[in-house]
Amino acid sequence: MAYYISEDECTACGICIDECPVEAISAGEDFYTIDPNLCTDCGACADACPVDAIHQE
């Protein structure tokens, strides 16, 4: 199961990008997104998110 970032909760702080070991996260205009084809389900991004905006599908 891949992770996803809730656009309603994401504050676009960028902390998750540095935590992703496979560079599956990219910056959008108002929030960040995770490419489900690259995500390895490690959970590093979710652990690092200060507002708990990252969830498993």
C-alpha positions as a Markdown table, in Angstrom:
| # | Residue | x | y | z |
|---|---|---|---|---|
| 1 | Met | 0.0 | 0.0 | 0.0 |
| 2 | Ala | 1.4 | 3.3 | -1.0 |
| 3 | Tyr | 1.2 | 6.5 | 1.1 |
| 4 | Tyr | -0.6 | 9.6 | 0.1 |
| 5 | Ile | -0.5 | 13.2 | 1.3 |
| 6 | Ser | -3.8 | 14.8 | 2.2 |
| 7 | Glu | -4.1 | 18.1 | 0.3 |
| 8 | Asp | -6.3 | 19.5 | 3.0 |
| 9 | Glu | -3.8 | 18.8 | 5.8 |
| 10 | Cys | -0.4 | 19.4 | 4.0 |
| 11 | Thr | 1.3 | 22.7 | 4.8 |
| 12 | Ala | 4.0 | 22.3 | 2.1 |
| 13 | Cys | 6.7 | 22.5 | 4.7 |
| 14 | Gly | 9.0 | 20.2 | 2.6 |
| 15 | Ile | 10.2 | 18.0 | 5.5 |
| 16 | Cys | 8.9 | 14.8 | 3.8 |
| 17 | Ile | 10.9 | 15.3 | 0.7 |
| 18 | Asp | 14.2 | 15.0 | 2.5 |
| 19 | Glu | 13.1 | 11.9 | 4.3 |
| 20 | Cys | 12.0 | 9.9 | 1.2 |
| 21 | Pro | 14.8 | 7.5 | 0.2 |
| 22 | Val | 13.4 | 6.9 | -3.3 |
| 23 | Glu | 12.5 | 10.5 | -4.2 |
| 24 | Ala | 8.8 | 9.6 | -4.6 |
| 25 | Ile | 7.6 | 13.0 | -3.2 |
| 26 | Ser | 7.3 | 16.1 | -5.4 |
| 27 | Ala | 6.4 | 19.7 | -4.6 |
| 28 | Gly | 3.1 | 21.0 | -5.9 |
| 29 | Glu | 1.9 | 24.6 | -5.8 |
| 30 | Asp | -0.1 | 24.2 | -2.5 |
| 31 | Phe | 0.8 | 20.7 | -1.3 |
| 32 | Tyr | 3.1 | 17.8 | -2.0 |
| 33 | Thr | 2.3 | 14.5 | -3.7 |
| 34 | Ile | 3.7 | 11.0 | -3.5 |
| 35 | Asp | 4.1 | 9.0 | -6.7 |
| 36 | Pro | 2.5 | 5.6 | -5.8 |
| 37 | Asn | 4.7 | 3.9 | -8.5 |
| 38 | Leu | 7.9 | 4.9 | -6.7 |
| 39 | Cys | 6.7 | 4.7 | -3.1 |
| 40 | Thr | 8.2 | 1.7 | -1.3 |
| 41 | Asp | 5.9 | 2.0 | 1.8 |
| 42 | Cys | 8.8 | 2.6 | 4.2 |
| 43 | Gly | 6.8 | 5.2 | 6.1 |
| 44 | Ala | 9.7 | 7.6 | 6.6 |
| 45 | Cys | 7.7 | 10.5 | 5.2 |
| 46 | Ala | 4.7 | 9.8 | 7.5 |
| 47 | Asp | 7.0 | 9.6 | 10.6 |
| 48 | Ala | 8.6 | 13.0 | 9.7 |
| 49 | Cys | 5.4 | 14.9 | 8.9 |
| 50 | Pro | 4.8 | 17.5 | 11.7 |
| 51 | Val | 1.0 | 17.8 | 10.9 |
| 52 | Asp | 0.3 | 14.1 | 10.2 |
| 53 | Ala | -0.8 | 14.8 | 6.6 |
| 54 | Ile | 0.6 | 11.5 | 5.2 |
| 55 | His | -1.5 | 8.4 | 5.4 |
| 56 | Gln | -1.5 | 4.9 | 3.9 |
| 57 | Glu | -4.1 | 4.1 | 1.2 |
